[in-house]
């Protein structure tokens, strides 16, 4: 599956199949939450949260690709990501784009 953040794929004529999306809500355990909270006092990267968000993006992307596969898509164009805090220490990540088939 080709995944791009442009609305075209060079050299391909596209047939739009529709919007596809994938999402997940991720959180870290209380232990990580406490250590990361202390880290904010001294500054620096919050590694546990960086890892959490990377895992969430990967899972949301996989679910978006699964959604596109069910439509018989060859690719997903115009891919975007969004995230929002759901509660302290938990975030929703959504991946979305347009599923397409190659013409010809």
C-alpha positions in Angstrom: 0.0 0.0 0.0 1.4 3.4 -1.0 0.8 6.1 1.6 1.5 9.7 0.7 0.6 13.1 2.1 0.1 14.7 -1.4 -3.1 14.5 -3.3 -1.5 12.8 -6.3 1.0 10.0 -7.1 3.4 11.0 -9.9 2.6 8.9 -13.0 -0.6 7.5 -11.7 -4.2 8.3 -12.7 -6.3 7.9 -9.6 -9.9 6.8 -8.9 -11.1 8.1 -5.5 -12.7 5.4 -3.4 -13.4 7.5 -0.3 -12.3 8.6 3.1 -10.4 6.0 5.3 -9.4 6.4 8.9 -7.9 4.7 11.8 -7.6 5.8 15.4 -6.5 4.7 18.9 -6.4 6.0 22.4 -3.2 5.3 24.3 -2.1 5.9 27.8 0.9 5.1 29.9 0.8 3.4 33.3 0.8 5.3 36.5 4.5 4.6 37.1 5.5 6.2 33.8 3.1 9.0 34.5 4.8 9.9 37.8 8.4 9.7 36.4 7.4 11.8 33.4 5.7 14.3 35.7 9.0 14.7 37.6 10.9 15.1 34.3 8.9 18.2 33.6 10.6 19.9 36.5 14.0 19.7 34.9 13.1 19.7 31.2 14.0 17.5 28.4 12.3 14.9 26.2 9.5 12.8 27.8 10.7 9.6 26.3 7.9 7.4 27.6 5.3 9.8 26.0 7.3 10.0 22.7 7.3 6.2 22.6 3.5 6.2 23.4 2.7 8.6 20.6 4.9 6.7 18.1 3.1 3.5 19.0 -0.3 5.3 18.7 0.6 6.7 15.2 1.7 3.3 14.0 -1.5 1.6 15.2 -3.7 4.4 13.8 -1.9 4.1 10.4 -2.3 0.3 10.4 -6.0 0.7 11.1 -6.3 3.3 8.3 -4.5 0.9 5.9 -6.8 -2.0 6.9 -9.8 0.3 6.2 -8.4 1.1 2.7 -7.7 -2.6 2.0 -11.3 -3.4 2.7 -12.2 -1.0 -0.1 -9.7 -2.6 -2.5 -7.4 0.5 -2.5 -4.0 0.6 -4.1 -2.9 3.7 -2.2 -3.9 6.3 0.3 -3.4 10.0 -0.6 -3.6 13.2 1.3 -2.8 11.4 4.6 -3.0 13.5 7.7 -2.7 12.9 11.5 -4.4 14.5 14.4 -4.1 14.1 18.1 -5.9 15.3 21.1 -5.7 14.8 24.9 -8.5 12.7 26.1 -7.5 12.9 29.8 -4.3 13.3 31.8 -1.7 10.9 30.3 -4.0 9.6 27.5 -4.2 10.8 23.9 -6.2 9.9 20.8 -4.4 9.7 17.6 -6.2 9.6 14.3 -4.8 8.9 10.8 -7.0 9.7 7.8 -6.8 10.1 4.1 -8.4 9.3 0.7 -8.3 5.7 -0.5 -7.6 5.4 -4.2 -7.3 2.8 -7.0 -4.9 3.1 -9.9 -6.7 3.5 -13.3 -5.5 1.5 -16.2 
